[in-house]
Amino acid sequence: VSITNGEASDKSNNRAGNDSYSNSLYIIGIDIDHGDSARVYNNSVYIGGVNGGTQNSECLRFEFYNGSNTNADVRNNLLVNNRTGSGDHIAVVVETPDTNFVAGTFNHNTYITSDAAKVCQWGQGNNRSFDQWKTNSQSDKQSWYASTTEIDPANLFVDAAGGNLNINYNNTEAWI
């Protein structure tokens, strides 16, 4: 999903990157370009597989330019990056944070990644842990993080590998 030119959009869909992606792909689940007025609510994004090259993968990527974050709102999303191999496999990237980034833009989200030191990026290539991300962004006060060793994404969704990102309520790991 790609949103450009500051259009107001509500994204409420499931997105899945199949576990069979084993080549060097740059994968982005939701890409917000010029994020003014973007509304990103109630999404489940899953990226899996083994990276055969050096490309990164990102569940959600925001590009803010020239104070374009005046009205963005990111809430109630489940962002799971279970991709392994070389490259950075991140839940959220804010590519160009500026002095106009509005505190509280992100909240009530759940992030799951394979590397606790690479949950988010504050500026392209500047990896952050979840606590560092919350400090830099002044957001996600009521959000939550777990690693893929704490919660197995295969137990979280009905069939992540097959693209069914409905929550598997029969498994206690999904009760996050």
Salt bridges, closest charged atoms under 4 A:
ASP31 OD1 - ARG61 NH1 3.13
ASP33 OD1 - HIS34 NE2 3.59
GLU58 OE1 - ARG61 NE 3.78
GLU63 OE2 - ARG61 NH1 3.14
ASP73 OD1 - ARG75 NE 2.63
ASP88 OD1 - LYS118 NZ 2.83
GLU95 OE1 - ARG61 NH2 2.38
ASP131 OD1 - LYS134 NZ 3.96
